Amino acid sequence: MKDMGSINRVSCECGFNTTVRVGGNRETYLKDSSFPFYCEKCGLVDVNIRESIKCPTCQSEDIHQYGKDPISRGKRKLNGLECGKYRAVREENLCPRCKNFTMKFDGVEIFFD
């Protein structure tokens, strides 16, 4: 369902743990939908993909979408992240803490609409 959002668990073997928001809710998804990106300065950030693609913290436009080179190496596997044309593989993503490709998107913690 394109208008259902989710909060997803993220972890790395170095101990990095957080959550990311994917998608938006039923009322606002056309103007506010998130997807995880990597910012050199800020690390893992949730970017509103319905606006200009930039870091919400430092406003840099030099950010990279998880699921694409150079920050994701994993092959297409089930249980990755998806929001419209934005997709990320589940495993072998760049960890903002240890800088290894050992971060994974573990799964949905909660859905919202």
C-alpha positions in Angstrom: 0.0 0.0 0.0 1.7 3.2 -1.1 0.2 5.4 1.6 1.3 3.2 4.6 4.4 4.2 6.4 6.6 2.3 8.7 9.2 2.6 11.4 12.0 0.1 10.8 14.8 -1.2 13.0 18.4 -0.7 12.0 21.4 -2.4 13.5 25.1 -3.1 13.0 27.4 -5.6 14.6 29.4 -2.7 16.0 26.5 -1.9 18.3 24.9 0.8 16.3 21.1 0.6 16.7 18.4 3.1 15.6 15.1 3.3 13.7 14.3 4.9 10.3 11.0 6.1 9.0 9.9 4.9 5.5 6.9 6.4 3.7 4.3 8.7 5.0 0.8 8.6 6.3 -2.5 8.5 4.4 -3.1 12.2 4.6 0.4 13.6 3.9 2.3 11.0 1.9 2.2 13.1 -1.3 4.1 15.9 0.4 5.9 14.1 3.3 7.4 10.6 2.8 10.7 9.6 4.2 13.5 7.3 3.1 16.9 6.7 4.7 20.0 8.4 3.2 23.6 8.8 4.3 25.1 12.2 4.9 28.9 12.4 5.3 28.5 14.9 8.1 25.3 13.7 9.8 25.3 9.9 9.2 22.0 8.1 8.7 19.1 10.5 8.1 15.4 10.3 7.2 15.0 12.4 4.0 11.6 13.7 2.8 11.7 12.3 -0.7 8.7 14.5 -1.8 10.9 17.6 -1.5 14.4 18.4 -2.8 16.7 15.6 -1.7 18.9 17.1 1.0 20.0 16.3 4.5 17.3 17.5 7.0 20.0 18.4 9.6 22.8 20.2 7.7 20.9 20.9 4.4 23.7 19.3 2.3 22.6 17.9 -1.1 25.7 15.7 -1.1 23.9 12.6 0.3 23.4 9.1 -0.8 20.3 6.9 -0.9 20.6 3.6 0.9 20.1 0.8 -1.6 22.5 2.3 -4.1 26.2 2.7 -4.6 28.4 3.7 -3.0 26.8 3.0 0.4 25.0 -0.4 -0.3 26.6 -3.6 -1.5 24.0 -6.2 -0.8 22.2 -8.0 -3.5 18.4 -7.7 -3.8 16.9 -9.7 -1.0 13.5 -9.9 0.6 12.7 -7.7 3.6 14.5 -4.6 2.4 13.0 -1.1 2.5 10.7 0.2 -0.2 8.8 3.5 -0.8 7.7 4.0 -4.4 10.8 4.0 -6.6 13.1 4.1 -3.6 14.4 0.7 -2.5 17.2 -0.5 -0.2 18.7 -3.9 0.3 18.4 -5.5 3.8 22.1 -6.2 4.4 25.5 -4.9 3.6 24.8 -1.2 4.0 27.4 1.4 5.2 27.2 1.9 9.0 27.6 5.6 9.9 29.4 4.6 13.1 32.0 2.0 12.2 32.1 2.8 8.4 31.9 -1.0 7.5 29.2 -2.5 5.2 27.7 -4.4 8.2 24.6 -2.4 8.8 21.2 -4.0 8.1 17.6 -3.0 8.1 16.1 -5.5 10.5 12.4 -5.1 9.8 9.3 -3.2 10.7 8.8 -2.1 14.2 5.5 -0.4 13.6 3.2 0.5 10.7 1.3 3.8 10.5 -1.2 5.3 8.2 
